[in-house]
Structure formats: C-alpha cells, structure tokens
C-alpha cells in the first residue's frame, strides 16, 4: 500500500475519480444511453483502474525488490504472481 502521505493522497484521489466514473456509467446505463457513450465511459473507467494498478504495482516493486542486499525468494515469487495477475 502507499506509504507516504502524498502517495496515499494520490491513490485516494484516483479512487474517488474511479468511483465518480462508475457512478456516471451506472447513470448512463439507467438512462438508456447508446452503446458508444457507454463504451467510451467504460474504457475511461478501465484506464483509470489500470493507472491505479500500475502506480500501486510500481510502489510495491520498488519496496519489495529494492531490499538490501537482495529480495527473498518468497518476495520474488509474490511479485511474479502479482505481475501474472496484472497482465491477464
């Protein structure tokens, strides 16, 4: 998880933006908007989630793999599992 106050603030800001996008998407579906605007909002939501995932993954990799003198085999395995799930 984000460690610094700035990183936490940035993650929370992204999460709030994602929540707003999800709510807008729900309203668009309820209102019966056409496919194009709904798909565009869905793509924006997906991009926002991927951006948050990339930021958190970056922080995790820096914290885990930057250990001195070297990361443990368990830390490497956990990181590889995260990468595999992220790349699906």
Buried (B, 14 or more C-beta within 10 A) or exposed (E): EBEEEEBEEBBEEBEEBBEEBBEBBEEBEEEEBEEEEBEEBBEBBEEBBEEBBEBBBEBBBEEBEEEEEEBEEEBEEBBEEBEEEEEE
